[in-house]
């Protein structure tokens, strides 16, 4: 979600990049020091996310996992709130946000 809006604001977005901590990060936005990933289920996958969270925290980067949901409006709203906490406000309208939420869900789901 918000990928289109973030790019339209000039924010760099790296997808599936492993250059920061040596393991792939689903969505990394260096301009606002933010990593977004879908929340994993299962103890091994959760431990992997916990390790990522620790490595990123040491580097001063916010790591946020987003719950899986089929509710596009809920997902869009959650991601918009995440960006607002980083003082990024979108000028996109609601339909743009929902379309971009669908796009982001497809991208994030393809890694799982």
C-alpha positions, 0 to 999 in steps of 0.5 A: 500500500502507499508505495505509489504515494510514497514514491510520488512524494520522492521517497526511495523504496527498496523491495526484498533488499538484503543489503542493510542487514544481510537478510531480505527485508520485504519493504525498506524505505531508507528516507524515513528509516522504516521497514514494513513486513507482513506478520509471520506465523510459526515459532521459527518465522517469528524468531526470524522476525524478532532477530530482524527487529533487533538488528534494525533497532540497533541501527535506529530503523523502525521495524513494523509488521502488519497483520494479514487481512483480506480487508483492503480498507483496514490494511490501507488504514493501518499502513497510513497510520504507520506512515503518519507516526513517521510524519509522512502524510499522503495527499492521495485520495481514498480510492488511490490508497485502497488500490495501492493497498491491494498492490502492496498486499500482492507484493508482500504476499509474494514473499511468503 
